[in-house]
Amino acid sequence: MNGAVGRVGENARSVAGAHGQDVRPGEILRHSLYTRIVHWTSAAFFILALISGFAIYTPWFFHAMTPLFGGGATTRLLHPWFGIGFCIAFAFQIMNWASEMAWTADDSRWMGRIRGYVSNAETHEPEYVGFFNAGQKAYFWTIAVSIVLFLLTGIPMWFPETFGRFATAVSYVIHDITSLVMLVGFIIHIYEGTTAQPGTFQSMTRGTVERRWAWSHHPAWHRRVSGDDKKS
């Protein structure tokens, strides 16, 4: 199964360009066009699902946000479809990144220093950090697990007459908790991708990163694609 997923990801990358290629002086390609399209499609559906979900969640959000979707009834109609769109889009991301997101012994080592990473106490990642660090991998697999929970709980909420009152009530609780976990992760993801790690956001807009950024943030990946340990 993992081999099949990996082959799909490699085929996708070959269509839009493999990462690691020189693009312009001092920069290399980190995320191909395919990866960026999948990423921003996933993000768009997630934001729509998040806003419409919170619009239904409380009276305050309901009155403020449901007009964005054409009213309360339309918001309730659209929310599950936004969720399905997010699940499908992220499924493509799983196929694209499954091999890069595989957990290793080095990732377990990295987790022991996560406090320094979060506080930005260290300016350079350890030499063993590859295309993704352990924090990024943990966030990725948290999303994958959350998608499963969203589907398992969202379907009973969508069809309560079929699944009954108890299953629907439990689904609401799990669905809401999962949404809050996703919201916290999303906020951290935005912070780490912009303010905390300048240059990261560019990798998902232009697709490129500076070589010195690759050298300091993902040294093992930089070494793999450049063949040396130099930052430029």
Secondary structure, DSSP 8 states (H G I E B T S, - for coil): -HHHHHHHHHHHHHHH--TT-EEETTEEE-S-HHHHHHHHHHHHHHHHHHHHHHHHHSHHHHHHHGGGGTSHHHHHHHHHHHHHHHHHHHHHHHHHHTTTT---HHHHHHHTTHHHHHTT--SS--TT--SS-HHHHHHHHHHHHHHHHHHHHHHHHH-HHHH-HHHHHHHHHHHHHHHHHHHHHHHHHHHHHTTSSTTTGGGGTTSEEEHHHHHHH-HHHHHHHHSSS---
